[in-house]
Amino acid sequence: MPRPLRERLSRLRRDPLGVLKGRLKLVYLRLRYGGLQGERAEAFWSDRHARYGADDLRGVGRESWSHAENEADYADAVRRVRERIEAEGVDWKQARVLDLGCGVGTYAAMAREAGVEAYVGVDIADTLLPTLRERYPGYRFEQHDLSQSAPAGQFELIVMIDVTQHLVAPGAYEAAMAHVRQALAPGGVFVVTSWLKGPERLSFFEAARPLSAYQAAFPGGEFEIGRREPFRDKFLFSIRRTSGDDT
């Protein structure tokens, strides 16, 4: 039995009332925000970030967990993302780093600790960006919808952790990946997570995609998709630009 299904069944047995409340909440959110397109997607994340602020990981992690539970989970996630980046041979001090869906600054903190000097964090919501600019002077934080355009410049490292599943509007995933290709420097590495199954809509704000969706977005010859390793309830993997410029 797949791990996500086991977890859902386990929680249903432990807390059937909590599961019911969660289902009702999803119905309410769907009615309020619709299909998470354009301004509705921005409003959804702005409201969620405002509800929890920059110091409570429930705003970007699992709302059903406490901040402490999310904190332990994020500490392990950061360790594993950093190990994967270092296994790819990224030079922290020389790399220009783009963090897509920077949220509360989890991977900005990782970059600062690793010695990264050139960092850009983007998020569809601007709620937390003023706080992040104060916490990480010298780093750049911008409000940006990746499905609409590519951030300016090219980067040797792009990270997009637990974000692609939220690209649910029609064509949003394909457009966003095209903009990642545009932003990824020759020889650069894109580190990303995904369920790698589907097509399956898990909720109004999450969609799963198979590996073939990434293979189509990053074709062989110009890109090389690395090994996939289990990460939370998804997979962590890297995509390296092996040659050429995106056209």
PyMOL commands that set and color helices and strands:
alter all, ss='L'
color gray80, all
select helices_A, chain A and resi 3-14+16-33+39-52+57-59+67-87+106-114+129-135+164-166+172-183+211-217
alter helices_A, ss='H'
color red, helices_A
select strands_A, chain A and resi 96-100+118-123+140-143+155-160+184-194+200-203+206-208+223-225+229-231+234-241
alter strands_A, ss='S'
color yellow, strands_A
deselect
rebuild
show_as cartoon
